[in-house]
Amino acid sequence: MVMSCRSTYEMTINEHIPENQNAKIYFNSTGNDGWFYVSKWNDVKIKEELYGDKKWWGDGDEVILNVPAGMSRITFDIEFNINNPEKNEPGNYKSRDVEVEYYFDAGKIYRIRGRLEKSKTLFLKRPTATLYIGLYDITSKEKLLEERRIPRSLF
């Protein structure tokens, strides 16, 4: 369920590590980048601690994870809406348990965003989409570090 309430959720994974030895990772939930719901860091469940009892995404919601520098694996759900212009009906594309694994550098700021590439099938005249997840270094200027296609079976 997608709501229109804005919230910021921030979590520091290890409070005992100095801030300058962490990396900061942003997830901004928007119609263009997708709506994110972060659930795990390195297979440790963090959803309840991060969101409390909130069970939905809001347009404009922001998640900020402060993680120790080094290799991290972050698991999240992502959702996009795509409209069917022939029927004027929205369609939802959801992908569960998407993982991004990366060596995050201390003191750097990153953003994870989705990209939905839309197209139509000629025969059915229905919208189809391919989902990509991108990791950006936004410390000084936004730079795409990696992008990968999410397999169709995850939709």
HELIX and SHEET records of a PDB file:
HELIX    1   1 GLU A   19  GLN A   21  5                                   3    
HELIX    2   2 LYS A   47  TYR A   51  1                                   5    
HELIX    3   3 ARG A  152  LEU A  154  5                                   3    
SHEET    1   A 2 VAL A   2  MET A   3  0                                        
SHEET    2   A 2 TRP A  57  GLY A  58  1                                        
SHEET    1   B 6 THR A   8  THR A  12  0                                        
SHEET    2   B 6 GLU A  62  PRO A  68  1                                        
SHEET    3   B 6 ASN A  22  ASN A  28 -1                                        
SHEET    4   B 6 ILE A 109  LYS A 120  1                                        
SHEET    5   B 6 PRO A 127  ASP A 137 -1                                        
SHEET    6   B 6 LYS A 143  ARG A 149 -1                                        
SHEET    1   C 4 VAL A  44  LYS A  45  0                                        
SHEET    2   C 4 TRP A  35  TRP A  41 -1                                        
SHEET    3   C 4 GLY A  70  ASN A  84 -1                                        
SHEET    4   C 4 GLU A  89  PHE A 104 -1                                        
END                                                                             
